[in-house]
Amino acid sequence: MYRIRSGSIQVLLVHPGGPFFRNKDEGVWSIPKGEIEQDEDLLAAAQREFEEETGLNPEGPFTSLAAVKQKGGKIVHAWTFEGDCDPGALVSNTFTMEWPPRSGRRMEFTEIDQAEFFDLDAARRKINAGQASLIDELEQHLGGEACKDATPQNE
């Protein structure tokens, strides 16, 4: 999701929940994403995962971006769409895992613990390095004209 504020493109990124990312910031944020179910359409999966991680129903039109491969080998398929929300009001789904490790205790965590809009430069610092090219492609797709023509809005 992106929005244009005061002539600047801002992208919505999410911070992964759970204990492993608690004290990490730059390089760990992500676009809302997740697993594709067997025989599921890629765009339908992206919409479902966006809603599961944010509580928002994404509305197009959607623009496909080039798939990217993260360091661990995971392929990420992404689409852009213009929208707006209050990142502090987003509600994420949860997952359960054993924590602490080998304790036998199972704890529930939110899949994302924070969401925020970032300008493109900040987004490039915050996002997982394997997804950084998505920011570049969005900027190229929108071009400078999208920002020049934007009506400044109050945040």
C-alpha positions, 0 to 999 in steps of 0.5 A: 500500500502506498499513499502520497502526502505533501508530494511525497510517496509513502509506503506501508511496511510492517514489523514482524512480531514474535520474540526474534525481531523484538529489538531489531529495526532496520533491515527487518521490516517488510511488505505484508506477505505470507504463504500461498495456498496450493493452487491459489491465485498469486494476487488472491493470496497477496490480498488475503495475506494483506488482510490477515496481517493488517485487518484491512481489505485491500482494494485495487486497482493493483499493479504487479511488481517483479518477483524478488528472491530473499536471502533465504530463497523465499520468492516474494510476489508483490502488487502495489495499490494506493490506499490509506489507513491509521497504521496504529489501528491495524490488527494482525493475526497471531501464531503460536510457537514454543517460547522460550525454546525447549521450555515446553511452553507455547505462546501466542504472538501477533504476526506483525507488531507494528505498521508504519508509513515511510517515505521512500528513503526511510523505507529502503533502510527499514525493509528487508534487503531482499525486498528493497527493489520493490521500493525502487520499482514502485518509485519508477512506476509512479514516476516523478509526475505522480508526486508533482501532480499530487495535491498536498494534504495534511497528515 
